[in-house]
């Protein structure tokens, strides 16, 4: 079986290079709100499976901020809409979904509380996201 080689135009390549996996706008928005409330955390902890975006080591809480495209939000609907490089993108996104599940299960089995927020949840309802995290911290702290 030969590996699929993703060929791209220079313009597409340039566009893709601007997509960041850390310090995304929704991630920064959530971090700033948590910091303002006095919560202190670590970022992108490498030695923790899945490299969570925000980590409260003291409370064993890991937070992931997932982008809708890359992590497969409403994947069954979106998958059919992919026109270009279907084989590549479907395989890539489905592996991301699988990996997310593996990482979440690993952390849960090792006593971590795991939050996975979609970008749009943070953009549209930041308060609810903060409340969920805050409740978990307060419950764990007591």
N, C-alpha and C positions, 0 to 999 in steps of 0.2 A: 504494500500500500504506500503510495507516494503522498508526502505531505503537501497540503494545499499551500501554494505560495501566494500571498496577498499582494497583488500588484495595484498600484495606486498612481494617481496623477500627482504632480508636484503640489498642486493647490490643495488636494485632499490631505496629503501628507502634512502640509503646513498647518492646516486646520486641526488635524488630529494631535499634532504636537502641542497645541495650546490647551488641551484637555488635561487637567491635573487630577491626580488620585488623592492628593492630600491638600489641605487648606482650601477646600472648595467654599464657595460663598455660604451654602447652607450650614456647613460644618462650623465655619467661623461664627455665624449668627448664633448657633446653639452654644458654642463655647463662650462667647461673650455674655450671653444671658445667664449661663451657669456661673461664670466668674463674678458677675455683678451681684449674684445672690450669695456670694461668699464661698462657693464650692471650688475646691482646688483639685486639679486632676493632672494626669500625664497624657502626652499625645503620642499616637502611633507607636505603641509599645511593641517593639520588634520580637521580643522573646515570648510574646503571648500569641497563641494560635489565631491567625486571621488578621493580626496587626490592627486591633481596634483603633478607631479614630480618637476616642476619648476613653480614658481608663481611670477609675477610682480604685486604686490598688487596696487601700485601707478597707473598703467595703466590698471588694471583689465584684465591681460593676464594670462591664465593658459595653461601650456604645459604638455602633456602626452607623454611619450616615451613607445610605445607599442611593446612588444615582439610578433613575428609572430605567434608562436604556441599558446600562452596563450590568445591572443586577436583575433585570427581567421583570419589571413591574407590569402586571397584566400581560404576561408573556404570551399566553395563548392567543390573545387578540393582536398583539404587536408582531408576533412571528410571521403571520401571514402577509403583513404589509411590507416586509423587507423584500426589496427588488434586486438590489445590486449585491453581488457576492454572498448570496443566500447561504450557501454551504458553510462558508467561513464564519459569518456572523452568528448563525444559529448554533453551530458547534461551540463557538466562543462564549456566547451568553448562557447557553445551557450548562456549560462547565462552570461558569461563574455562579450560577444558581446552586449547583451541586456543592461547590466549594463553600459557599455561604452556609448551607445547611450542615455540612460536615464541621465547619468551624464553630457554629453555634452549638451544635450537639456536644462537641468536645468540651467547650467552655462550661456548658450546663452540667455535664457529668463530673466536672472538676470543681463544682461549687460556686460558679460564677453566675451572676445575674446578667442577662444579655438583653440589650435593647437594640433593635434595628429600626431606624427611622428612614422613611423615604424622603428624598429632597423636598417633594411637594408638601409633606406633612410639616416640615420645619418652616417652609415658606408661608404656608397658609394657616397653620395652627401651632405656632411656637409654644404658646402657653401650655397646651396639653402635653407636649413633649417634655417640657420642663417639670410640670407637675408629676409626671410618671417617674422621672429620674429622682426628683426631690423626695417623693414618697418612699422610693426604694432606699435611698440614703438614710432617711429618718428612721425607717423600719429596721434597717441593718444596724444603725448606730445605737438603737435602744436595746 
